[in-house]
Amino acid sequence: MRRITEAALLAGSAAVAGLGAALVDFGVSGQIGWTPVVFVVVYGCCLGGLAWAVRRWAPDASPLLLPPIALLVALGLVEIYRIDPAQGSLHLWWVVGGAVVAIGVLLMFRWGVGRLMAAGYPLAISGLSLIVVPFVSRLWRGLPEGEGGLWISMGWGEGRLLIQPFGLGLALLAIGLAALHSRWALDLLVSVRTGTWLPWGRHLLAMAVVWLVTLPLLWATGDITAWVTVALLSGCIAYLATGEHRVVWTTLGLVGVGVLTGLTSSRVRETVGVWLDPLSGDEAAEGLGESLLAWGSGNLSGSGLGMGDPDLIPQATSDWILASLGEELGLAGTVAVIALHALVVAVGMGVALGSRDLFHKVMAASVSALLGLMFLAGLGGLERLLPPTRMGLPFLAYGVFSMLTGWLMIGLLLRISDQERGRL
């Protein structure tokens, strides 16, 4: 795909955002306001700036990364605007902020991402800190009424501001662990060649630390799927760097022990109860139950933008936005969203497979695996294949942290893709 084709697809994504907003206005009120024009102009300028930055600082990056992401963001923006116009207008600026982050990554690491190897410990510790913030919040203040899962509450004027730094913490943890495991794997190769000995167990020790630090999060929030995502991510990165089968068995063992230990928590048992019977009528099952009903009512083609009732779903713009999209876009729209996510993950894994540098390979594969795990966790929770999770999806869910998380990872993939393709 040439850059001209990429630019045309990005322009099409901006048009989708404007057309979707126009359909929402017409479906709700029968009139079309100025919001669709604002969406086209602002989002178009945002994507234009990204395309320029890629041409300027990453000319050899894969042209298959930005178009599917731009379309996903457009779909999420339109659906959020349909459910809550005020949130949709604000979310547009979160999108702009996320794009600025991606441009900043391309600019900051225009000479390569190798410097991240030296920042493995600070990045991993920062990521773990953001992940356990909800647990610490509950230790200090208990669980405020109306707050649940991975959300934390902060006072904001006369109301409350809900934020979810969990996704950003996962991204920083993935980057930090990729740097650490890559460095340890290279040290191990050197030690074998020189005859010296370095403990291979550092890889397993890092997995155990992540498991131990995040296990209280499982007890405090009851979000078993989110915790398993963290544990699987840690083991996946260790395996990517080492290729050792013992990492796989250790990961499965840690996950199994953690789940059995978590069942001693009343919050975990409540989550399992909601998973087994989401239509019980209990308040805790309301979100999953309404989401299943909404998704089921979407049928093949959906009710149409502005014609459904996604506002009946609790936190429809964040935790359950896939159900909102499924109701109004139907099975066809849901499959399109799944295909776009799968394309992004496949391209990221392709970047990893084509990388000759170990750190680049592990970093690209880790970021891609994280994107895949987060989407599978959200989709599996909604389909009842997994216990329900309150983890926000990058690119789709409302909030600044969702946008920062997604665009940070895409910026890194673009940078690594440019470095590796530029060597050929």
FENZI-V260282 format. One line per field, one symbol per residue. ss: DSSP state (a for helix, b for strand, c for the rest). phi: phi as a letter, one per 30 degrees, with the letter a starting at -180 (. if undefined). psi: psi as a letter, one per 30 degrees, with the letter a starting at -180 (. if undefined). A space follows every 50 residues. Layout:
ss = ???
phi = ???
psi = ???
This chain:
ss = ccaaaaaaaaaaaaaaaaaaaaaaaaaaacccccaaaaaaaaaaaaaaaa aaaaaaaccccccccaaaaaaaaaaaaaaaaaacaaaaaaaaaaaaaaaa aaaaaaaacccccaaaaaaaaaaaaaaaaaaaaaaaaaaaaccccccccc cbbbbbccbbbbbccaaaaaaaaaaaaaaaaaaaaaaaaaaaaacccccc caaaaaaaaaaaaaaaaaaaaccaaaaaaaaaaaaaaaaaaaccaaaaaa aaaaaaaaaaaacccaaaaaaaaaaaccccccaaaaaaaaaaaaaaaccc cccccccccaaaccccccccaaaaaaaaaaaaaaaaaaaaaaaaaaaaaa aaaccccaaaaaaaaaaaaaaaaaaaaaaaaaccccccccccccccccca aaaaaaaaaaaaaaaaaaaaaaac
phi = .dddddddddddddddddddddddedddcibccdeedddddddddddddd ddddddcbdcdddcddeddddddddddddddddbeddddddedddedddd ddddddddcdckceddddcddedddddddddceeddddddbicddicaic dbcbdbidcbccbbdddddddddddddddddddddddddddddcidbbdd dddddddddddddceeddddcidddddddddddddddddddciddddddd ddddddddddddddddddddddddddbdcdjdddcdddddddddddddhd cidjdiccbdddddhddbdcdddddddccidddddddddddddddddddd dddddcddddddddddddddeddddddddddddidbedbcddddicddkd ddddddddddedddddeddddddd
psi = klfeeeeeeeeeeeeeeeeeeeeeeeeefglkafeeeeeeeeeeeeeeee eeeeeefifglkgfeeeeeeeeeeeeeeeeeeejeeeeeeeefeeeeeee eeeeeeeehfglgfffefgeeeeeeeeeeeegeeeeefeefajlkfklbg klkkkjbfakjkljgeeeeeeeeeeeeeeeeeeeeeeeeeeeefflkkjf feeeeeeeeeeeefefeeeefgieeeeeeeeeeeeeeeeeeegkffeeee eeeeeeeeeeefffkeeeeeeeeeeeifgfflefgeeeeeeeeeeeffbe flfkkffahfffkkhffdehfeeeeeeffaeeeeeeeeeeeeeeeeeeee eeefkfkeeeeeeeeeeeeeeeeeeeeeeeeefgflkklgkkkkfelkke eeeeeefeeeeeeeeeeeeefff.
